[in-house]
Amino acid sequence: MLDEARRAIDQQKKDLEGLRSRAGTTAGYATVVASVLGGLSLRDGTHPTAWTWTGFAALAVAAAASVFVLWPRTLTLALDIEKMDGRIDKGDGIAVMIRDTSLALYRDRKANQRVLNRLHNVYVLSLFFVLIELCFLLVDLARR
């Protein structure tokens, strides 16, 4: 039971790392799209259009969403050794300690999962806005 609870927390740690890695890549991609397509749209002294501004606004939303995902969060991804030590001092048996520790890990996993789900949703939103940015800047480029 304790091993399964520990594996679930370890998986959440990997999920968080992967999500943050993808969010950083998405922010970089959004910046490159804005640089290349925005630069092409504004070459030769042309003025930005509504398409250009909308594309840049989508870049800002995508970047803000990526920063939200990358922002440090407090997740419980490790055991609280002080709590475990306190249980030893009270004279609890090993079976009770394992059960309580497993239940604590389960509660931490549930709380972490709510945060991870929210971060994942914001990450998907950032991808959507990168796509919107790309579309608006391509339309802007095609209309010039």
N, C-alpha and C positions, 0 to 999 in steps of 0.2 A: 504494500500500500504506500509506504513512504517513497519507494523507488519510482512508482508511477507519478506521484505528486511532484517529485523532484524533476522528472523528465518533462512534465507539463510546463513547469516554470522555465526549464532550460530551453524548451521549444519557443516559449514566449520571448526569451532573450534573443534567440536567433531571428524570430519574426521582426522584432523591433530593429535589430541591426540591418536586416534586409530592407525593411521599409525606409529607414533613414538613408540607406545607400541609394535606393531608387529615387527618393525625393531629391537628393543632391544631384543625381544625374538628370532628373526632370528639370530642375532649376537651370542647370547648365545648358540643356537642350533649348529651353525657352529663350535664354539669353542669346544663344547662337542664331536661332530663328529670327529674333528681333534685330540682331546686328546685321545679318546678311540681307534679309528681305526688307527691313526698314531702311537700310543703307541704299539698296537698289531703288526703293521707292522715292527716296529723297535726293537722289543724285542730280547733278546739273542744276542745283539751286531751286528745285521744285518745292512747293509748299506742302505741308502735310494736309491730307484730306480727312474726312470723318472716318474713312476706312483705316487710315494710318493710326489715328488717335484711338480708335476702338481696339485695334490690334495691340497697341501699346498698353491700353488699359487691361486687356486680357493678360498681357505679360505681367503687369503689376499684381493682378489677382493670383496668377500661377506662382509667382515668386513669393507672395505673402503666404500662400498655402504651403509651399515647400518649406519656408522658414518655420511655420507652425509645426510641421512634422519634425523638422530638425531640432526644434527648441528642446532643451533638456527637460525631461519629465521625471517625476519621482514614482518609479514603479518598484514594487517589492520583488526582487529577482534573486534574493538570497535569504537564508535562514537568519533569524535574529538570535544570535548566540547568547546574548544576555538573558533572554526569556528562557532559553533551554537550560542555561546554567542555574537560573532561579528554580526551575522545576527539579533539578537534581538535588538542590539544597533542601527542598521540601520533602524529599524521600519518596517521590513517586517511582513506581516500578517502570522498567524499560518498556513494557507493553503499553502502559498508559502514556508515556512520553512519546512513543512512536505514533500512537493514535492521535494525540493532541497536535503533534508536529505535522502530521499528514493533513489534519483538518485545517490547521493554520495555513499550510501551503495551498490547500484548496480555496480557502477564502481569499488569499492573495492572488491566486490565479484568476478568480472571478473578477476581482477589482481591476487587475491588470488588463483583463480581456476587454472590459468596457473602454479603457483608455486606448488600447490597441485598435479596437473597432472604430473609434472616433478618428484616430490618426489615419487609418486606412481609408475612411470615407473622405477625409480632407485630401489625402494623396490622390484619390480618384478624381476629385474635384480639380486638383491642380493639373492632372492630365487633360481633363476636359477643356480647361482654359488654355492650355498649350495648343490644343487642336483648334480652338476658336481663334487664337492669335495667329496661327499659321494660315487659317482660311481667310481672315480679314486682310492680312498682309499680302497674301497671294492675289486676292481680288483687287486690292489697291494697286499692286504691281501690274496686273493685267489691264486695268482701266487707264493706265498712263500711256 
